Amino acid sequence: MLFHYQVHQYFLYSQFTDMRKGIDSLCGIVKNELNKSPLLGDLFIFINRRRNQIKMLHWQGDGFAVFYKRLEKGTYEVPTAKNNCAEITAEQLLFILQGVVLKSVKKKPRYSLSFVEKN
């Protein structure tokens, strides 16, 4: 995994981002555009207009970590989102980083145990 720390949720900012932005500017996008707190342990993902650069912002309890990657060839897929933000899974993030087309991924059904609270 990219981060040793636990990530609660993954949010992809669907608007294109200037990759010159640093931690404070990215936190501003998280607060003002996504209406979320960057201090809750969620991972925020930003992609540039040419879709060949990606930045991820994560609060790790004692400071922010930023992961940055620039592709030498190819582009990242940007899933469609509502309200400037798409919540994705860790698996989808790995697919995006590996260049897998998300629409082509088909998962076979698996058993999942659902827990029901008794009142």
C-alpha positions in Angstrom: 0.0 0.0 0.0 1.0 3.6 -0.5 0.4 4.6 3.1 1.1 2.7 6.2 -1.6 4.6 8.1 -5.3 3.6 7.9 -7.3 5.5 5.3 -11.0 5.8 6.1 -12.4 7.0 2.7 -11.0 7.9 -0.7 -12.3 11.0 -2.4 -11.4 12.0 -6.0 -11.7 15.7 -6.8 -13.2 15.7 -10.3 -12.1 19.1 -11.3 -8.7 19.5 -12.8 -6.0 20.7 -10.4 -2.9 22.8 -10.9 -0.1 20.5 -9.7 1.9 23.4 -8.5 -0.5 23.5 -5.5 1.0 22.5 -2.2 -0.4 21.1 1.0 -2.1 24.3 2.1 -3.8 24.9 -1.2 -4.9 21.3 -1.5 -6.4 21.5 2.0 -8.2 24.7 0.8 -9.8 22.7 -2.0 -10.8 19.9 0.4 -12.4 22.4 2.8 -14.0 24.9 0.4 -14.8 22.8 -2.7 -15.5 19.4 -1.2 -16.8 20.6 2.2 -14.8 18.0 4.0 -12.2 18.1 6.7 -8.7 17.1 5.6 -7.9 16.1 9.2 -10.1 13.0 9.5 -7.8 10.4 7.9 -9.4 10.4 4.4 -7.3 10.3 1.3 -7.9 13.1 -1.3 -6.9 12.6 -4.9 -6.2 15.4 -7.4 -5.5 15.0 -11.2 -4.2 17.7 -13.6 -5.9 18.8 -16.8 -3.7 16.7 -19.1 -4.5 13.7 -16.7 -0.8 12.7 -16.6 -0.1 13.8 -13.0 -1.8 12.8 -9.8 -1.4 14.1 -6.2 -2.8 12.5 -3.1 -3.2 14.2 0.3 -3.5 12.3 3.5 -3.4 13.4 7.2 -1.4 10.9 9.2 -2.1 12.1 12.7 1.0 14.1 13.1 1.2 15.8 9.7 0.2 15.7 6.0 1.7 13.3 3.5 1.6 14.0 -0.2 2.1 11.4 -2.9 2.9 12.8 -6.4 3.3 10.8 -9.6 3.8 12.0 -13.2 3.3 9.6 -16.1 5.8 9.6 -18.9 3.3 8.1 -21.2 -0.5 7.7 -21.0 -3.2 9.3 -18.8 -5.1 8.6 -15.7 -8.8 7.8 -15.9 -11.1 10.2 -14.1 -14.4 8.6 -13.1 -17.5 10.7 -13.4 -18.5 12.5 -10.2 -21.3 14.5 -8.7 -20.6 17.8 -6.9 -16.9 17.8 -7.8 -16.2 14.7 -5.8 -16.3 10.9 -6.3 -15.9 8.5 -3.5 -13.9 5.6 -4.7 -12.5 2.4 -3.1 -8.9 1.5 -2.5 -9.2 -1.0 -5.2 -10.4 1.6 -7.7 -7.5 3.9 -6.8 -5.0 1.1 -7.5 -6.7 0.5 -10.9 -6.4 4.2 -11.7 -2.7 4.2 -10.8 -2.1 1.0 -12.8 -3.9 2.4 -15.9 -6.8 -0.1 -15.8 -10.0 1.2 -17.5 -12.5 1.2 -14.7 -15.5 0.5 -17.1 -13.9 -2.7 -18.3 -13.5 -4.2 -14.7 -16.1 -6.8 -14.0 -16.2 -8.5 -10.6 -17.7 -11.9 -10.0 -20.3 -12.1 -7.2 -18.9 -13.1 -3.8 -20.6 -14.0 -0.6 -20.7 -11.1 1.9 -22.0 -11.6 5.4 -24.3 -8.7 6.5 -24.6 -7.9 10.1 -27.9 -6.7 11.4 -28.2 -4.9 14.8 -30.9 -6.2 17.1 -32.8 -3.6 19.1 
